[in-house]
Amino acid sequence: MILDQIVSDKKRRLPEHKRRIPEQEMRKLAEAYEGSHHDFKGALEGDVISIIGEFKKASPSFGKIKSKINLLDRIEEYNASVDAISCLTEEDHFDGSTAYLEQIRQMTDLPILRKDFMIDPYQFYEARAIGADAVLLIAAILDDVQMHEFYQLAGELGLDALVEVHDEAEMERALKLDAKIIGVNNRNLKDFSIDLQTTERLSRMVPQEKLLVAESGIVSDEDVEFLKACGVNAFLIGRAFMEAEHPGEVAARWKQR
């Protein structure tokens, strides 16, 4: 399965990071981080739909993504139109890098989500040290003990956690964790197929006080209207924004749908 390969490659990559900056040193960098705190959860709260604009250069399902604008112009458009930014840092399958997140941190005061396959405490220290405000916890790759420990660690480091699910069993685990922000991935992480009805189905399980984020497969006005009717609080938009010549205009239109 694709997901298994991604996690396997992440385990292979982690020792490289730890050789460059040992874990104890990375932990000290995280604890000494003096950058401003940007409230990711707060940015998604409100009476109108919130949007997380993503930066990614590739994906396993679509390969290389041809962006029509450079990074600086993209972030300037995001600054004027979205509520938070997601940055892929996974190297092997999404062509990401922690360096991209560090660059983006210098360009924006919006909260930044480090989007990666988080399987080791080192990655949480690294996320704080490079200026992330939130991290992704993918239920499909973590057991209950890991989810609890990583959720707690994120909180201790001042990071919000977006807990991602894609079926009923994972949603039950996220609710048991008492996750404040739950993301429903419309992309099946086993075969990477997309079904927006995943959000429709799982949204019925989510208490009103939780923040519900719809992820993946949102590419049209019709998709936005469909998912808004499901009661989501926010959209995480990747490919549609990456391929748009003016992602800010798309974001503004979708906020008004």
Residue pairs with C-beta under 8 A, 6 or more apart in sequence:
1 190
1 191
2 60
2 93
2 189
2 190
2 191
2 192
3 140
3 141
3 189
3 190
5 93
6 60
6 90
6 92
6 93
6 117
7 117
7 119
7 141
9 92
9 93
10 90
10 92
10 116
10 117
10 119
11 119
13 91
13 92
14 119
14 120
14 122
14 123
17 122
17 126
18 26
18 122
21 29
21 126
23 121
23 122
23 125
26 122
26 125
26 126
26 129
27 125
29 125
29 128
29 129
30 124
30 125
30 126
30 127
30 128
30 129
30 157
33 128
33 129
33 131
35 105
35 131
36 109
37 133
37 158
38 109
38 110
38 111
38 112
38 133
39 111
39 133
39 160
40 84
40 111
40 112
40 113
40 133
40 134
40 160
40 162
40 181
41 134
41 160
41 180
41 181
41 211
43 50
43 83
43 84
43 110
43 111
44 50
44 52
44 83
44 84
44 181
44 211
44 213
44 233
44 234
45 211
45 233
48 255
49 228
49 232
49 233
49 234
49 235
49 254
49 255
50 83
50 84
50 233
50 234
50 235
51 81
51 82
51 83
51 84
51 234
51 235
51 237
51 251
51 254
51 255
52 82
52 83
52 84
52 85
52 86
52 113
52 213
52 234
52 235
52 236
52 237
53 78
53 81
53 82
53 84
53 85
53 86
53 237
53 241
53 247
53 251
54 85
54 86
54 87
54 88
54 115
54 236
54 237
54 238
54 241
54 242
55 71
55 74
55 75
55 85
55 86
55 87
55 88
55 100
55 104
55 242
56 65
56 86
56 87
56 88
56 94
56 95
56 96
56 115
56 238
56 242
57 64
57 65
57 67
57 88
57 94
57 95
57 96
58 64
58 65
58 93
58 94
58 95
59 65
59 93
59 94
59 238
59 239
60 93
60 94
60 192
61 187
61 192
62 239
64 95
65 239
65 242
65 243
66 243
67 74
67 242
67 243
68 243
68 244
68 245
69 77
69 245
69 247
71 100
71 103
71 104
71 107
72 107
74 247
75 85
75 104
75 107
75 108
76 107
77 246
77 247
77 248
77 251
78 85
78 108
78 110
78 247
78 248
78 251
79 107
79 108
79 109
79 110
80 248
81 247
81 248
81 249
81 251
81 252
81 255
82 110
82 248
82 251
83 110
83 111
83 234
84 110
84 111
84 112
84 113
84 133
84 134
85 104
85 108
85 110
85 111
85 112
85 113
86 112
86 113
86 115
86 236
86 238
87 96
87 100
87 101
87 104
87 112
87 113
87 114
87 115
87 132
88 94
88 95
88 96
88 100
88 115
88 116
89 96
89 97
89 98
89 100
89 101
89 114
89 115
89 116
90 96
90 115
90 116
90 117
91 97
96 115
96 116
98 126
98 130
101 112
101 114
101 130
101 131
101 132
102 130
102 131
104 112
105 112
105 130
105 131
105 132
111 133
111 134
111 160
112 131
112 132
112 133
112 134
113 132
113 133
113 134
113 135
113 136
113 162
114 123
114 127
114 130
114 132
114 134
114 135
114 136
115 136
116 123
116 135
116 136
117 138
117 141
118 124
118 127
118 135
118 136
118 137
118 138
118 150
119 141
119 142
119 146
121 150
121 153
123 135
124 135
124 150
124 153
124 154
124 157
124 159
125 157
127 135
127 157
127 159
128 157
128 158
128 159
132 159
133 159
133 160
134 154
134 159
134 160
134 161
134 162
134 181
135 154
135 159
135 160
135 161
135 162
136 161
136 162
136 164
136 183
137 147
137 150
137 151
137 154
137 161
137 162
137 163
137 164
137 179
138 164
138 189
139 147
139 163
139 164
139 165
139 166
139 170
139 173
139 174
140 164
140 165
140 166
140 170
140 189
140 190
142 150
144 173
144 176
144 177
147 163
147 173
147 177
148 177
150 161
151 161
151 163
151 177
151 179
154 160
154 161
155 161
160 180
160 181
161 179
161 180
161 181
162 181
162 182
162 183
162 213
163 174
163 177
163 179
163 181
163 182
163 183
164 182
164 183
164 184
164 185
164 215
165 171
165 173
165 174
165 182
165 183
165 184
165 185
165 202
166 184
166 185
166 186
166 187
166 188
166 189
166 198
167 198
167 202
168 201
168 202
168 205
171 182
171 184
171 202
171 205
171 206
172 205
174 182
175 182
175 205
175 206
175 207
175 210
179 210
180 210
180 211
181 210
181 211
181 213
182 206
182 210
182 211
182 212
182 213
183 212
183 213
183 214
183 215
183 236
184 198
184 199
184 202
184 203
184 212
184 213
184 214
184 215
184 232
185 198
185 215
185 216
186 194
186 195
186 196
186 198
186 199
186 214
186 215
186 216
186 217
186 218
187 193
187 194
187 215
187 216
187 217
188 194
188 195
188 198
194 216
194 217
195 217
196 214
196 217
196 218
196 223
196 226
196 227
199 214
199 227
199 230
199 232
200 226
200 227
200 230
203 212
203 230
203 231
203 232
206 212
206 231
211 233
211 234
212 231
212 232
212 233
212 234
213 232
213 233
213 234
213 235
213 236
214 227
214 230
214 232
214 234
214 235
214 236
215 235
215 236
216 236
216 238
217 223
218 224
218 227
218 235
218 236
218 237
218 240
219 239
219 240
221 253
221 254
221 257
224 235
224 254
224 257
225 257
227 235
228 257
235 254
237 250
237 251
237 254
240 247
240 250
241 247
241 250
241 251
244 250
